[in-house]
Amino acid sequence: RASYTPYNCTKIVLGNPPQSGVEHHGCPYKHYDDSNLGALLGKLKIGNAGERDAIMALKKEGNFQLACAKHFEVMHPSASSVEG
């Protein structure tokens, strides 16, 4: 069995988006459109409306890694803050 090193965030964000219906990889903050990502965050009950808006604002600004970090921060409140 081969062991592969996982891709880092930069490689995933800069890589090609998954082919619809064929591939299931990528960064949802980069590869999902705003309406689908917003609906998914709500469906998964990620934070409150204000926290979801903050995540979406980062995504819309092209700060995909910060949006992901904010998602982590919302889901793990005892972790260190993205803001410092």
Phi and psi in radians as a Rosetta constraint file:
Dihedral C 1 N 2 CA 2 C 2 CIRCULARHARMONIC -1.482 0.35
Dihedral N 2 CA 2 C 2 N 3 CIRCULARHARMONIC 2.562 0.35
Dihedral C 2 N 3 CA 3 C 3 CIRCULARHARMONIC -1.988 0.35
Dihedral N 3 CA 3 C 3 N 4 CIRCULARHARMONIC 2.168 0.35
Dihedral C 3 N 4 CA 4 C 4 CIRCULARHARMONIC -1.969 0.35
Dihedral N 4 CA 4 C 4 N 5 CIRCULARHARMONIC 2.524 0.35
Dihedral C 4 N 5 CA 5 C 5 CIRCULARHARMONIC -1.327 0.35
Dihedral N 5 CA 5 C 5 N 6 CIRCULARHARMONIC 2.293 0.35
Dihedral C 5 N 6 CA 6 C 6 CIRCULARHARMONIC -1.201 0.35
Dihedral N 6 CA 6 C 6 N 7 CIRCULARHARMONIC 2.665 0.35
Dihedral C 6 N 7 CA 7 C 7 CIRCULARHARMONIC -1.222 0.35
Dihedral N 7 CA 7 C 7 N 8 CIRCULARHARMONIC 2.554 0.35
Dihedral C 7 N 8 CA 8 C 8 CIRCULARHARMONIC -1.481 0.35
Dihedral N 8 CA 8 C 8 N 9 CIRCULARHARMONIC 2.961 0.35
Dihedral C 8 N 9 CA 9 C 9 CIRCULARHARMONIC -1.001 0.35
Dihedral N 9 CA 9 C 9 N 10 CIRCULARHARMONIC -0.752 0.35
Dihedral C 9 N 10 CA 10 C 10 CIRCULARHARMONIC -1.049 0.35
Dihedral N 10 CA 10 C 10 N 11 CIRCULARHARMONIC -0.775 0.35
Dihedral C 10 N 11 CA 11 C 11 CIRCULARHARMONIC -1.123 0.35
Dihedral N 11 CA 11 C 11 N 12 CIRCULARHARMONIC -0.687 0.35
Dihedral C 11 N 12 CA 12 C 12 CIRCULARHARMONIC -1.176 0.35
Dihedral N 12 CA 12 C 12 N 13 CIRCULARHARMONIC -0.799 0.35
Dihedral C 12 N 13 CA 13 C 13 CIRCULARHARMONIC -1.137 0.35
Dihedral N 13 CA 13 C 13 N 14 CIRCULARHARMONIC -0.703 0.35
Dihedral C 13 N 14 CA 14 C 14 CIRCULARHARMONIC -1.470 0.35
Dihedral N 14 CA 14 C 14 N 15 CIRCULARHARMONIC -0.208 0.35
Dihedral C 14 N 15 CA 15 C 15 CIRCULARHARMONIC -1.312 0.35
Dihedral N 15 CA 15 C 15 N 16 CIRCULARHARMONIC 3.074 0.35
Dihedral C 15 N 16 CA 16 C 16 CIRCULARHARMONIC -1.208 0.35
Dihedral N 16 CA 16 C 16 N 17 CIRCULARHARMONIC 2.513 0.35
Dihedral C 16 N 17 CA 17 C 17 CIRCULARHARMONIC -1.194 0.35
Dihedral N 17 CA 17 C 17 N 18 CIRCULARHARMONIC 2.718 0.35
Dihedral C 17 N 18 CA 18 C 18 CIRCULARHARMONIC -1.139 0.35
Dihedral N 18 CA 18 C 18 N 19 CIRCULARHARMONIC 2.564 0.35
Dihedral C 18 N 19 CA 19 C 19 CIRCULARHARMONIC -1.309 0.35
Dihedral N 19 CA 19 C 19 N 20 CIRCULARHARMONIC 2.253 0.35
Dihedral C 19 N 20 CA 20 C 20 CIRCULARHARMONIC -0.988 0.35
Dihedral N 20 CA 20 C 20 N 21 CIRCULARHARMONIC 2.210 0.35
Dihedral C 20 N 21 CA 21 C 21 CIRCULARHARMONIC 1.374 0.35
Dihedral N 21 CA 21 C 21 N 22 CIRCULARHARMONIC -0.139 0.35
Dihedral C 21 N 22 CA 22 C 22 CIRCULARHARMONIC -1.979 0.35
Dihedral N 22 CA 22 C 22 N 23 CIRCULARHARMONIC -0.729 0.35
Dihedral C 22 N 23 CA 23 C 23 CIRCULARHARMONIC -2.069 0.35
Dihedral N 23 CA 23 C 23 N 24 CIRCULARHARMONIC 2.638 0.35
Dihedral C 23 N 24 CA 24 C 24 CIRCULARHARMONIC -2.356 0.35
Dihedral N 24 CA 24 C 24 N 25 CIRCULARHARMONIC 1.203 0.35
Dihedral C 24 N 25 CA 25 C 25 CIRCULARHARMONIC -2.510 0.35
Dihedral N 25 CA 25 C 25 N 26 CIRCULARHARMONIC -3.085 0.35
Dihedral C 25 N 26 CA 26 C 26 CIRCULARHARMONIC 1.865 0.35
Dihedral N 26 CA 26 C 26 N 27 CIRCULARHARMONIC -3.107 0.35
Dihedral C 26 N 27 CA 27 C 27 CIRCULARHARMONIC -1.838 0.35
Dihedral N 27 CA 27 C 27 N 28 CIRCULARHARMONIC 2.053 0.35
Dihedral C 27 N 28 CA 28 C 28 CIRCULARHARMONIC -1.071 0.35
Dihedral N 28 CA 28 C 28 N 29 CIRCULARHARMONIC -0.490 0.35
Dihedral C 28 N 29 CA 29 C 29 CIRCULARHARMONIC -1.254 0.35
Dihedral N 29 CA 29 C 29 N 30 CIRCULARHARMONIC -0.466 0.35
Dihedral C 29 N 30 CA 30 C 30 CIRCULARHARMONIC -1.623 0.35
Dihedral N 30 CA 30 C 30 N 31 CIRCULARHARMONIC -0.742 0.35
Dihedral C 30 N 31 CA 31 C 31 CIRCULARHARMONIC -1.707 0.35
Dihedral N 31 CA 31 C 31 N 32 CIRCULARHARMONIC -0.211 0.35
Dihedral C 31 N 32 CA 32 C 32 CIRCULARHARMONIC -1.610 0.35
Dihedral N 32 CA 32 C 32 N 33 CIRCULARHARMONIC 2.528 0.35
Dihedral C 32 N 33 CA 33 C 33 CIRCULARHARMONIC -1.324 0.35
Dihedral N 33 CA 33 C 33 N 34 CIRCULARHARMONIC 2.903 0.35
Dihedral C 33 N 34 CA 34 C 34 CIRCULARHARMONIC -1.027 0.35
Dihedral N 34 CA 34 C 34 N 35 CIRCULARHARMONIC -0.766 0.35
Dihedral C 34 N 35 CA 35 C 35 CIRCULARHARMONIC -1.187 0.35
Dihedral N 35 CA 35 C 35 N 36 CIRCULARHARMONIC -0.713 0.35
Dihedral C 35 N 36 CA 36 C 36 CIRCULARHARMONIC -1.194 0.35
Dihedral N 36 CA 36 C 36 N 37 CIRCULARHARMONIC -0.699 0.35
Dihedral C 36 N 37 CA 37 C 37 CIRCULARHARMONIC -1.179 0.35
Dihedral N 37 CA 37 C 37 N 38 CIRCULARHARMONIC -0.765 0.35
Dihedral C 37 N 38 CA 38 C 38 CIRCULARHARMONIC -1.033 0.35
Dihedral N 38 CA 38 C 38 N 39 CIRCULARHARMONIC -0.753 0.35
Dihedral C 38 N 39 CA 39 C 39 CIRCULARHARMONIC -1.126 0.35
Dihedral N 39 CA 39 C 39 N 40 CIRCULARHARMONIC -0.696 0.35
Dihedral C 39 N 40 CA 40 C 40 CIRCULARHARMONIC -1.145 0.35
Dihedral N 40 CA 40 C 40 N 41 CIRCULARHARMONIC -0.766 0.35
Dihedral C 40 N 41 CA 41 C 41 CIRCULARHARMONIC -1.055 0.35
Dihedral N 41 CA 41 C 41 N 42 CIRCULARHARMONIC -0.706 0.35
Dihedral C 41 N 42 CA 42 C 42 CIRCULARHARMONIC -1.178 0.35
Dihedral N 42 CA 42 C 42 N 43 CIRCULARHARMONIC -0.781 0.35
Dihedral C 42 N 43 CA 43 C 43 CIRCULARHARMONIC -1.068 0.35
Dihedral N 43 CA 43 C 43 N 44 CIRCULARHARMONIC -0.667 0.35
Dihedral C 43 N 44 CA 44 C 44 CIRCULARHARMONIC -1.452 0.35
Dihedral N 44 CA 44 C 44 N 45 CIRCULARHARMONIC -0.002 0.35
Dihedral C 44 N 45 CA 45 C 45 CIRCULARHARMONIC 0.987 0.35
Dihedral N 45 CA 45 C 45 N 46 CIRCULARHARMONIC 0.832 0.35
Dihedral C 45 N 46 CA 46 C 46 CIRCULARHARMONIC -1.408 0.35
Dihedral N 46 CA 46 C 46 N 47 CIRCULARHARMONIC 1.879 0.35
Dihedral C 46 N 47 CA 47 C 47 CIRCULARHARMONIC 1.038 0.35
Dihedral N 47 CA 47 C 47 N 48 CIRCULARHARMONIC -2.873 0.35
Dihedral C 47 N 48 CA 48 C 48 CIRCULARHARMONIC -1.716 0.35
Dihedral N 48 CA 48 C 48 N 49 CIRCULARHARMONIC 3.120 0.35
Dihedral C 48 N 49 CA 49 C 49 CIRCULARHARMONIC -1.023 0.35
Dihedral N 49 CA 49 C 49 N 50 CIRCULARHARMONIC -0.707 0.35
Dihedral C 49 N 50 CA 50 C 50 CIRCULARHARMONIC -1.130 0.35
Dihedral N 50 CA 50 C 50 N 51 CIRCULARHARMONIC -0.690 0.35
Dihedral C 50 N 51 CA 51 C 51 CIRCULARHARMONIC -1.208 0.35
Dihedral N 51 CA 51 C 51 N 52 CIRCULARHARMONIC -0.687 0.35
Dihedral C 51 N 52 CA 52 C 52 CIRCULARHARMONIC -1.132 0.35
Dihedral N 52 CA 52 C 52 N 53 CIRCULARHARMONIC -0.678 0.35
Dihedral C 52 N 53 CA 53 C 53 CIRCULARHARMONIC -1.084 0.35
Dihedral N 53 CA 53 C 53 N 54 CIRCULARHARMONIC -0.689 0.35
Dihedral C 53 N 54 CA 54 C 54 CIRCULARHARMONIC -1.133 0.35
Dihedral N 54 CA 54 C 54 N 55 CIRCULARHARMONIC -0.728 0.35
Dihedral C 54 N 55 CA 55 C 55 CIRCULARHARMONIC -1.088 0.35
Dihedral N 55 CA 55 C 55 N 56 CIRCULARHARMONIC -0.818 0.35
Dihedral C 55 N 56 CA 56 C 56 CIRCULARHARMONIC -1.134 0.35
Dihedral N 56 CA 56 C 56 N 57 CIRCULARHARMONIC -0.615 0.35
Dihedral C 56 N 57 CA 57 C 57 CIRCULARHARMONIC -1.097 0.35
Dihedral N 57 CA 57 C 57 N 58 CIRCULARHARMONIC -0.749 0.35
Dihedral C 57 N 58 CA 58 C 58 CIRCULARHARMONIC -1.109 0.35
Dihedral N 58 CA 58 C 58 N 59 CIRCULARHARMONIC -0.725 0.35
Dihedral C 58 N 59 CA 59 C 59 CIRCULARHARMONIC -1.070 0.35
Dihedral N 59 CA 59 C 59 N 60 CIRCULARHARMONIC -0.809 0.35
Dihedral C 59 N 60 CA 60 C 60 CIRCULARHARMONIC -1.125 0.35
Dihedral N 60 CA 60 C 60 N 61 CIRCULARHARMONIC -0.489 0.35
Dihedral C 60 N 61 CA 61 C 61 CIRCULARHARMONIC -1.398 0.35
Dihedral N 61 CA 61 C 61 N 62 CIRCULARHARMONIC -0.089 0.35
Dihedral C 61 N 62 CA 62 C 62 CIRCULARHARMONIC 1.496 0.35
Dihedral N 62 CA 62 C 62 N 63 CIRCULARHARMONIC 0.186 0.35
Dihedral C 62 N 63 CA 63 C 63 CIRCULARHARMONIC -1.622 0.35
Dihedral N 63 CA 63 C 63 N 64 CIRCULARHARMONIC 1.213 0.35
Dihedral C 63 N 64 CA 64 C 64 CIRCULARHARMONIC -1.116 0.35
Dihedral N 64 CA 64 C 64 N 65 CIRCULARHARMONIC -0.716 0.35
Dihedral C 64 N 65 CA 65 C 65 CIRCULARHARMONIC -1.204 0.35
Dihedral N 65 CA 65 C 65 N 66 CIRCULARHARMONIC -0.621 0.35
Dihedral C 65 N 66 CA 66 C 66 CIRCULARHARMONIC -1.210 0.35
Dihedral N 66 CA 66 C 66 N 67 CIRCULARHARMONIC -0.625 0.35
Dihedral C 66 N 67 CA 67 C 67 CIRCULARHARMONIC -1.095 0.35
Dihedral N 67 CA 67 C 67 N 68 CIRCULARHARMONIC -0.739 0.35
Dihedral C 67 N 68 CA 68 C 68 CIRCULARHARMONIC -1.128 0.35
Dihedral N 68 CA 68 C 68 N 69 CIRCULARHARMONIC -0.750 0.35
Dihedral C 68 N 69 CA 69 C 69 CIRCULARHARMONIC -1.115 0.35
Dihedral N 69 CA 69 C 69 N 70 CIRCULARHARMONIC -0.684 0.35
Dihedral C 69 N 70 CA 70 C 70 CIRCULARHARMONIC -1.128 0.35
Dihedral N 70 CA 70 C 70 N 71 CIRCULARHARMONIC -0.699 0.35
Dihedral C 70 N 71 CA 71 C 71 CIRCULARHARMONIC -1.016 0.35
Dihedral N 71 CA 71 C 71 N 72 CIRCULARHARMONIC -0.812 0.35
Dihedral C 71 N 72 CA 72 C 72 CIRCULARHARMONIC -1.069 0.35
Dihedral N 72 CA 72 C 72 N 73 CIRCULARHARMONIC -0.785 0.35
Dihedral C 72 N 73 CA 73 C 73 CIRCULARHARMONIC -1.053 0.35
Dihedral N 73 CA 73 C 73 N 74 CIRCULARHARMONIC -0.726 0.35
Dihedral C 73 N 74 CA 74 C 74 CIRCULARHARMONIC -1.134 0.35
Dihedral N 74 CA 74 C 74 N 75 CIRCULARHARMONIC -0.691 0.35
Dihedral C 74 N 75 CA 75 C 75 CIRCULARHARMONIC -1.394 0.35
Dihedral N 75 CA 75 C 75 N 76 CIRCULARHARMONIC -0.366 0.35
Dihedral C 75 N 76 CA 76 C 76 CIRCULARHARMONIC -2.278 0.35
Dihedral N 76 CA 76 C 76 N 77 CIRCULARHARMONIC 1.290 0.35
Dihedral C 76 N 77 CA 77 C 77 CIRCULARHARMONIC -1.065 0.35
Dihedral N 77 CA 77 C 77 N 78 CIRCULARHARMONIC -0.376 0.35
Dihedral C 77 N 78 CA 78 C 78 CIRCULARHARMONIC -1.458 0.35
Dihedral N 78 CA 78 C 78 N 79 CIRCULARHARMONIC -0.099 0.35
Dihedral C 78 N 79 CA 79 C 79 CIRCULARHARMONIC -1.331 0.35
Dihedral N 79 CA 79 C 79 N 80 CIRCULARHARMONIC 2.901 0.35
Dihedral C 79 N 80 CA 80 C 80 CIRCULARHARMONIC -1.082 0.35
Dihedral N 80 CA 80 C 80 N 81 CIRCULARHARMONIC 2.603 0.35
Dihedral C 80 N 81 CA 81 C 81 CIRCULARHARMONIC -1.347 0.35
Dihedral N 81 CA 81 C 81 N 82 CIRCULARHARMONIC 2.531 0.35
Dihedral C 81 N 82 CA 82 C 82 CIRCULARHARMONIC -1.151 0.35
Dihedral N 82 CA 82 C 82 N 83 CIRCULARHARMONIC -0.547 0.35
Dihedral C 82 N 83 CA 83 C 83 CIRCULARHARMONIC -1.396 0.35
Dihedral N 83 CA 83 C 83 N 84 CIRCULARHARMONIC 0.010 0.35
